Amino acid sequence: MFKNARIKLTLWYLLIIMVVSLSLSAVIYRIQLMEIQRVEFAFRTRLGQRLEANKGMGSMAFFISDPEVLEEAKDRIVISLIFVNTGIFIVSGGLGYILAGRTLKPIQEMLDEQNRFISDASHELKTPITSLKSAFEVYLRNPKPTLSKSKILIKESLGETNKLQTLTESLLQLAQYKKLNGSREFTKVELEEVVYESVKRVKPKADLAGIKIRKDINSFNMLGNKDSLVNLVTIILDNAIKYSKKNSIVLISSTKKSGKGLIIIRDQGIGIAKKDLPHIFDRFYRADLSRSKVKADGYGLGLAIAKEIVKEHGGAIKVESKIRKGSVFSITLPIIGNSKKLKLGNRSDESTIEG
């Protein structure tokens, strides 16, 4: 489809350029013709004035006004213009094809991204739906269903339904951040507030996993959407807890570097393989955990959402990791205003939060 569209767009470019070129050539031809006629008239006038003084120049006057000479001059102009327009046609065709490709490339990438999104979402939705359908079909084939089996079915169905809900909410959230023109309002946000809310959200999960969360925050102000920034830090913290070993520590720290705010979240988890690092921010990508005893749920959308949030705020996110040593996520964001050191006991919350 895009190949045909590229050819059509190239032809349109070529048509426009050649119309302009031929029109300009017609004007040039007319100007050159007028210039030849002007020169011829000037020569004839001057030679006519001298004819009486020197009869021998009559042959030169005849030569200058010879119609064959004029026709030859016209032909030379036409041939030159044909060569020029042929060159313009060839060069414009090549450049137009390149320009058409560059023009259509963002559209093609957008459609490819949309198709991948639909394909991936359909694949992920298929698993819980198939599980629900199979469970109900098995239950209906049972000639004597019991109350206990009904409760088991309902419990399993609720689990799959929760997975569907989580997946659809994540998909909607990712689609929202991928909008070209977001409508979220940006205000002055303090990092201390963001970290406090994020830790509050993940602390129950950390307590359940026996993981300690520690903070070393040099607070600063950012221009952004508070809910999005809280969601960003929550995603990274949740990811760190998910892949950390029991009784390990997750450290979140921050500082200012080169006029920007730097948030670092460090864990002591299983780490990420080198081959997986370039893809962890891709949608639906999940690293190979076959060699690890850690079982993590999720659909591989969290880090993709985090990347979109960082992008929306004009920042950058990167990760460094070593197998069985842990991972370090670094988030760089633009800052405004003055920074301050987070004091102990602020918000009835110490700088070190332990699960």
Secondary structure, DSSP 8 states (H G I E B T S, - for coil): -HHHHHHHHHHHHHHHHHHHHHHHHHHHHHHHHHHHHHHHHHHHHHHHHHHTT-GGGHHHHHHHT-HHHHHHHHHHHHHHHHHHHHHHHHHHHHHHHHHHHHHHHHHHHHHHHHHHHHHHHHHHHHHHHHHHHHHHHHHHH-SS--HHHHHHHHHHHHHHHHHHHHHHHHHHHHHHHT-SS-----EEEEHHHHHHHHHHHHHHHHHHHT-EEEEE-EEEEEEE-HHHHHHHHHHHHHHHHHTB-TT-EEEEEEEEETTEEEEEEE--BS---TTTGGGTTSTT-----TTSS----S-S-HHHHHHHHHHHTT-EEEEEEETTTEEEEEEEEE-EEEEEE--TTGGG--SEE--
